[in-house]
């Protein structure tokens, strides 16, 4: 299983794209292992990585995010232990950790030596890492679908539908303490889809109530609220943030205040 990963590195145009490809291959290994553990009986795949694997978002992502759908058969430590065995059998040197002390359970998958073996680092101890997060108390209202996905490997995923994924992205845009270029790039992707995508307002309303309380903006007014935030942020910094993660780094130039305002009509 290691040779396909090294082949991706050899085909990449530069180190940044090679790292993106390696990380995505490792994400596919995680997803297949979770599929084999039947984790998707109780988890839904969410976030930007879900958007890429399921809808072809032309942006690489760093983390794997999940929302719990049913607590029945939830077994994070068991899934991570199997993942560690799978990675070792595939020829990697994995370090896997799991933390359940907070509402969002967090795991790390770190591979030793692969960056040096691929010629991407002179240091034998530099690790390639993937973060896994499971929200064990997600807001209600998310709608789930199931589909077989083939990206490097084949596996069955349960995931939030496109409108629910969009609601999650809008929630991040409205509540994140700092502006993140990847969020705004994804918003451009959503708003450019044809036919248009509308967010799951029930999910967005519940998410805002959970994190913002009584002073929350109304979900139905999300476009106006996003626009107001857009007027206050450093837009050029957004392009700098997202550029390294794009299939076509030059597409970061699409992230301008003018382009975003055109996509957010009154």
Secondary structure, 3 states (H helix, E strand, C coil): CHHHHHHHHHHCCCHHHHHHHHHHHHHHHHHHHHHHCCHHHCEEEEHHHHHHHHHCCCECCCEEEEEECCCCCCCHHHHHHHHHHHHHHCCCCEEEEEECCCCEEEEEEEEECHHHHCCCCCCCCCEEEEEEEEECCCCCCCCEEEEEEECCCEEEEEEECHHHHHHHHHHHHHHCCCCCHHHHHHHHHHHCCCCCCCCCHHHHHHHHHHHHHHHCCCHHHHHHHHHHHHCCCCHHHHHHHHHCCECCHHHHHHCCHHHHHHHCCC
